[in-house]
Amino acid sequence: MRKNVKNNNKKRKLRKDIWVIGLFALSFLFFTGTRVGLKSYNITLQMKEQELASQVNVKQEAVSELETEVNNLQNKTRLLGMLDSSVKDNQNNIYIMETK
């Protein structure tokens, strides 16, 4: 009778050990899978961030070019130069256009 009890205890302990090893293996696989998944997702996000940063730089350059162009167009000497002699500057404030 004692031999049977010892064998049952060994079988129970062996079953518990198998469960523990199985759970450990399963948790290790889950950990490895999530780690690889998160790293690949992080790489994807970094690539997207770089792409968006380059687009922002292109837009900022376009905006600065447009600002420069607007500033040039606001310059009254440039405007008067384009109109030749048909416009005269009177007291630096009033512009008189002559019609022919």
C-alpha positions in Angstrom: 0.0 0.0 0.0 2.8 2.4 0.8 4.4 1.8 -2.6 1.1 2.8 -4.3 1.0 6.0 -2.3 4.6 6.9 -3.2 4.0 6.2 -6.9 0.8 8.4 -6.8 2.8 11.2 -5.1 5.5 10.9 -7.7 3.0 11.0 -10.5 1.3 14.1 -9.0 4.6 15.8 -8.6 5.6 14.9 -12.1 2.3 16.3 -13.4 2.8 19.6 -11.5 6.3 19.8 -12.9 5.1 19.3 -16.4 2.4 22.0 -15.9 5.0 24.4 -14.5 7.4 23.8 -17.4 4.5 24.1 -19.9 3.4 27.4 -18.4 6.9 28.7 -18.4 7.4 27.8 -22.0 4.1 29.4 -23.0 4.9 32.6 -21.1 8.4 32.7 -22.6 6.9 32.3 -26.1 4.3 35.0 -25.4 7.1 37.3 -24.1 9.3 36.7 -27.1 6.4 37.3 -29.5 5.3 40.5 -28.0 8.8 41.8 -27.8 9.5 41.1 -31.5 6.1 42.6 -32.4 6.6 45.8 -30.4 10.1 46.3 -31.8 8.9 45.9 -35.4 6.0 48.3 -34.6 8.5 50.8 -33.1 10.6 50.6 -36.3 7.5 51.3 -38.4 6.6 54.3 -36.3 10.2 55.6 -36.5 10.1 55.4 -40.3 6.7 57.2 -40.4 8.1 59.9 -38.1 11.1 60.4 -40.4 8.8 60.6 -43.4 6.5 63.2 -41.7 9.5 65.2 -40.5 10.8 65.4 -44.1 7.4 66.5 -45.3 7.3 69.2 -42.6 10.7 70.5 -43.7 9.6 70.7 -47.3 6.5 72.6 -46.3 8.5 75.0 -44.1 10.8 75.7 -47.0 7.9 76.4 -49.3 6.4 78.7 -46.7 9.6 80.7 -46.2 9.9 81.0 -50.0 6.4 82.3 -50.2 7.1 84.8 -47.4 10.1 86.1 -49.2 8.1 86.5 -52.4 5.3 88.4 -50.5 7.9 90.7 -48.9 9.4 91.3 -52.3 6.0 92.1 -53.8 5.2 94.5 -50.9 8.3 96.6 -51.8 7.0 99.8 -53.4 10.1 100.5 -55.4 9.8 97.1 -57.2 6.1 97.9 -57.9 6.9 101.4 -59.2 9.7 99.9 -61.3 7.3 97.5 -63.0 4.9 100.4 -63.9 7.5 102.5 -65.6 6.8 106.2 -65.8 3.0 106.0 -65.8 3.0 106.2 -62.0 4.5 109.1 -60.1 5.3 109.1 -56.4 4.0 112.3 -54.7 5.3 112.9 -51.2 6.1 109.2 -50.7 2.4 108.5 -49.9 0.2 109.3 -52.9 0.6 107.6 -56.2 -0.6 109.3 -59.3 -1.3 107.3 -62.4 -1.2 109.1 -65.7 -3.5 107.9 -68.4 -2.6 108.4 -72.0 
